[in-house]
Amino acid sequence: MTKIAIVAPSGTIGDEYLEKGVSVLKSLNFDVTLMPHVGKEPCGVFSACDKERAEDLYMALTQPGIDIVLCTRGGYGAVRTLQLLPEDMFSHIDDRLIVGFSDITAIHSKSTISGRKSVHGPMLKHIATHAIDAPDMKALLDILDGKGISITLEENPLNRLGVAEGTLVGGNLSILYSLRGTPADVLANPEGKILFIEDLAEYNYHIDRMMQNLRYSGVLDKIAGLIVGQFIDIKEGRTPFGASVYEVIRGAMEGTTCPILFGYPAGHEDDMNYPLCLGGKCRIEGLTITN
């Protein structure tokens, strides 16, 4: 029986989501274990204090017999948790999959740098509130079962079609930006990588600032392809930026030559968060992504 360890390396989760999510996983015949501090006393915006969150994640990553490390939710705190783990620990653990998105991008990035695969996809809160037969949940279960995925996106006039292959990296754009220059900067060596990005509740000009960082530092010139996911609740400043968020991203890619696909159904949409295997091989061919 596949064993799942539940961790909360970032924000706190309500008891109703925790109980329902665990119930759903057990109904799918997973063996579910809560790490010691999950669902206990929160510490401000965090699910527990930094040391407790780090202890839980360390245990989930090293305890024998665990196949999947599932995060409860995002929020904020993973970068603080990460700093309390041994610097090289991701290089010495087995192939158990870490599953999460949003703030969990920090953990994904460190994992990818260490040559490991992890899953950008639905977390326990989503599992507690989402239909098991939904396309994203079916795809998540396929990945957890060791299968690959293939999805064909809808056409978008901002796309630049082509063929590309490479290791898939990325996640939440704001988190990727915040990791620049740190030991968890997965974009420090972008050559030949396919980059996936998504974000939530940022100002349009903030998205441009982050994309210009990637452009100015040469990241966008070196990647093999760009997959753009959901950008939800993007806000305008007092003065409108003058372009949609997808146009902002496409503008930052001017002068590059790699394939660009917009509209991958992953991110913070309540109804759809289609998973991706970060650190795994990815192929773009026209509108089809195989991972």
Steps between C-alpha positions, in 0.01 A plus 500: 500500500635842401587705808442875511654728763309825553710810573418868548822692420325832442160631608247347735206291379154479654403182683209441262732489197750283682243242607319492166821481297633211706163323468506533120856364478412202718197430281746473210694234695797717594668441835499851651723626781488849647835640604501592873436875476241501220168635622642604837540850644573754220770763541372825349455446126699177518363151564755459783829663601790479255681226692188283522418536132860411411492196730183377333638543149829336595313204646277467194803505269709250696262261679516156330199379303355836396420532129337845476545819702178698458481862612179626659499844335718794399487839666839611625786337686666236282815706449541525879440126538751421226783688668481276810557180301850366429627676190566178310214286624308496170802335339487205738134402522314247287252562219193579713297774336434838660160636392386861525501839328500875569730562801621139471690620190792569736519131593450389140787724391744354750385151406545565128850640552586174677392300195174372644147499362206658682140577415353847449138418566199486730562500876293362786268803515418456130451126544254569783281724286537362148335214314723195476389437140599852387770507227767651722442247776509212253828632359645539851414139583662391173823680589499353851461162332814562295330590175576797278250755376426664166275800448415707194428866571259730325635738240606846618609783269798572729639147462822435315474142379794269459674195638707488818624243747661547838469467875189674633561761770296777659181563692376821654671798335512713817669218693747432218585872498546503879746210476732672254855498640424239767606132516146416384519710183396245239546764228870549572572243226211534252672360192281250320225509763129539430356759739147492640357806679173598671399763756224647712383845610802698379499842339554493126814709530634258763471221243690716254769575761553129561503415130746781431729353766495170311554682173783727621682215673492291183269226628242548225765481229626166630184301571382246243132585541245690709167366628271766648233386743224680683551861607207564731366827648773711341452862605564835336679780680367853525610544139408206274801317361359497148531130428345177627710274719552254215607788275746611769654152506508475121664840479781388728562211261558723198838425344498139615431207271369215716142366496252679727164355600235693693208360694631189672219421750711508816519747785247655733172441316268325744359269234814390317863443599643253251822348632852511361809296590775749581850367454364255243541495125259722308428531129316778322376424149257749357220535758577167670699465819627158605649464846 
